[in-house]
Amino acid sequence: MAKHIILLGAGASAQFGAPVMSNFLDVARDLYAAGKVGPEKGRFENVFSAIASLQAVHSKADFDLINIESIFTAFELAKTLGRFPDRKPEELDKLIEDLKWLIIVTIEQTVRFRANEGRIEAHDGTASFLAKLRELWKGTPVSLAILTFNYDIIWDLALLQAGFRVDYGVGQRVAEDRRIPLLKLHGSLNWGVESQSGAVVPWFLSNYLSHFGVEPFREIKEARIPIGSQIFRLMEFTSEKKQINPVPVIVPPSWNKADSHRAISSVWAKAAEELSDAESIYVVGYSLPTTDSFFRQLFALGSVGKTLLKRFWVFNPDPSREAVFRGMLGQGALSRFRYYPDTADFAFGVISRAISGKE
C-alpha cells in the first residue's frame, strides 16, 4: 500500500479547461448554444428540459438547480422512486443516460491537450510534478496512489507519458514495475462496461492513442481526446472480442445501490485499503460538497488502520472550505491538518517536496 495519497477533485482539472461542479451546466449550455455538441443535441435538450421541470420543486423545498452533482443525484433518486415532474417512470433511464452524455461531451469539448508534431502531450502542471517523481524513483520507488473523483483522463495521459504504469483497480492486472494506482472513484471516460457480464473494461490510453493519435503533418497546437464518445469501439482494438456498452462508466456522487456502483466496488475497496495504510493524504481541488457523503464514509471506514497519519493537507483556493474539512476529521487527523488556500499548481510543488522529504 502507498504511503502518500493524492485525492483530486474537480478543481484539480479546472486549470486544464474542465468545468467545476458549480459551473458545469453553464458550460454545457454554452456549448449547446454554440452548436458544439454534435449528434448529442437532443440529449442536451432533454436534460435542460428536465431541469426546468424541477423548478416546481422550489414551491415546497430548497433545491440546487445549478450544481451538476445535485442534478445527477436528483435524477438517480427519481429513478428509484419512479417519479419526476413531467416525466413518465419509463423515461427516467434515458434521462440519466442523456445526462451522462452531457457530462461526456462537455468534458471532451473543454479539456484540450497540447499537440506537437503528431504527439498529444500532457499538461505542464502534471508533467512537471511527475518528472520530479520520476527522478525520485531512480533512487527508491515512490510509494504513491492517486484517488480522483474526476471523470477526465488528464492524469491518465500524464502518467503514461512520464513512463508510469496505471493501475485502475479494475480489469487486467498491472505489472509492479513503475506502477501507480489511479483509482477513479466515480468512473472514467475511458472505462467501458462489458454488456453481458457488466464487468468494467478500461481502455488504456497507450492503446487508444496508437490508433487515434494526431496526424504528424497536421499543424495544430492542441487536440481533444474523445475516448468516451468512442468507448463502444474498445474491443475493435483489443484481443478480447466482447460487446461494450456505448456509455462509459459515469457514477453519480450519491451513495446508493445502483448497478454502476456495484461495478466499481473493487475500486472503492482498493481505495479503502490505500487510505488505511497512508501516512500522508493530500487533497487537491476537492471541496467536500454536501451532496457527496461518499468520501466522508470512505475516509471514516477506510482510514481505520494501525498506520499513524503524518499529514492531512488540503489545497483549495476557497478559504471557506477549511471549516468543512475540520468538521469531518477526528482529533488525531486534526493535529496533522493543514489548509492551503491555493491552486493545484502550487499544491503539486508542495507535495513533491513533501514526498522527497523536503517539506
Summary of the structure (lengths in Angstrom):
residues: 359
radius of gyration: 20.2
end to end distance: 21.8
largest distance: 62.4
contacts: 1131
relative contact order: 0.15
helix: 45%
strand: 16%
